């Protein structure tokens, strides 16, 4: 199997990034002082965090925005000829694929030191720059606090049939599955997925899961925290009855997913690319994240996240090396049980 075919199978996504990137002026990327950034994180968040980068450094930025799988596949297809200098992801499994393929350059130690060890892989070839917590969204009228599950794994039990929702096709849910796999192993993960295939209604997005829980279509759903917090900040237009349950206790349901930033080994501007990742993890950029409407967690050392969020230290997230999440096996398992 070729490297491209292998990684395409890992990500289970079409090579559509070229279409997404059309009109981005790829020929202009050769201009001196311009970095090409392949970004799968929310555009508004990245632009906010990097707001003063060009003014402070004189380095221009050209963004190419698509989802994690599309951009990772695109980089693998392009190989050493990729115009990408920096890759930014929403969840970490896609950047792990590039790391496994040897496509990332080691990051400067000073950059790594700006982020806690739990938010970056042991390889040192990329770093987290934002994080989001796994949660259970539920409607207390249908699922009161006393009846909440102790573990996310309990949702595979027969008593939950027809009562829960998941966005199985999304990178967010698949990242959560990768954490279950890393923490509990393949046998337990397969059993959990088989239970979810029986029990869960499948929705197109995390927001759809939240709305379904709010409106009573389901008792509860798996998603990330920030969808609910953003909605509350917007006067609870979609989730006025929904509430969040944090599993804690280092349960797989307390998994903290990180967004990754890495420098391409093929970049012809490695010093400038390293400066960009260093800037993204700097106190200034992390503080912009904390003060933004994104309501994701800042992971920079010494930077507190938005006051409205439960502190990271209180989440009791399980210890997971974000560089050891096996997206390839997750895709295979989900396909085998019928969730993909």
C-alpha positions, 0 to 999 in steps of 0.5 A: 500500500502506498503512503497516500493510500495508507493515510487516506484509509487512516483518516477515512476522508476524501481528498477534497482539500484541493477544491476547498483551497481553490482560489487561495493563490498558492503561487503567491506562497513563494513570496518572501516572508509569507507562511502558508498555514493549513488550518482546521481550527475555527477561523475566528479563533485562529485569526484572533490568536494571531491578530498581531503576529504579522505586525510584530514579526513582519511575516505575512500569513496565507491561510488554507482552511478545511477540516482535519482529515482533508488537510492532513490528506492534502499534505500527504498527497503533496509530500515534500512539495507541499506549500504548507509551512504550518499545520493547525488542527482542531483535534490531534489525531490528524496531526499524529498521522503526519508525525507518524509519517515523518512529515513534521520537524521537531519544535524548539524546546522553548516553544514546548516549554510554553505548554504543559506536558499533558497538552503535547506529545512525547515526540516533541514534534508538535504541540497543543495550543487549545483544548476542549473537554468531553461532556455529557449534555442532558435535559434534567427534566428527562435525566435528573442528576441522580440518574446520570451515568458514572462513566461514559462507558455505561452508555453501552448498557442496554438501559440506554437504548434509544436515549443517547445521541452522538455525532459519529462521523465527526472528528470530535467524537472520533477523537473521544473514541481514540481516547477510550481505545488508548485508555481501555484497549481494543476489546473494551472499545469495541464492546462500547462502540457495539453498545453505542451502535445499538443505543445511539441516534446519530446526528450530523454535528455536536450542535445537533446533539445538544439541540436534540437533548434540549428538546427531549429527542434524547436524554443525553448526548456526547460532545465537547463543552464549548458548544454549550458555553457558546450557546449560553453566551448567546442567550441560550438560543439552542440549549436553554434547558440542556445542562452539562455533566462532567464525568471526572475521576479520570474516566475516558468521558473526561478526555481533554482533546487538544488542537495541535500545531506543527511545522512541516519538515518540508517548509522552506521557511523553517525559522519563520514557521517555528516563530509562528508556533511559538507565538501561538503558544505564547502568553499573549496569544493564549490570553487572547484565546482565554478572552475570546468568544471561542470558550475553548481552554487555554493551555499555555503555562500560567494562562487561565482560561475564561472565568465561566469555564470550570478550571482545567485542574478541576476536570480530572481528565485521564492521562493520555499522550495526545501523540498516541491516539490511533485514528487508523484503528478507531476508523476501522473499529467504527466501520466494523460495528456499523457506526461509519 
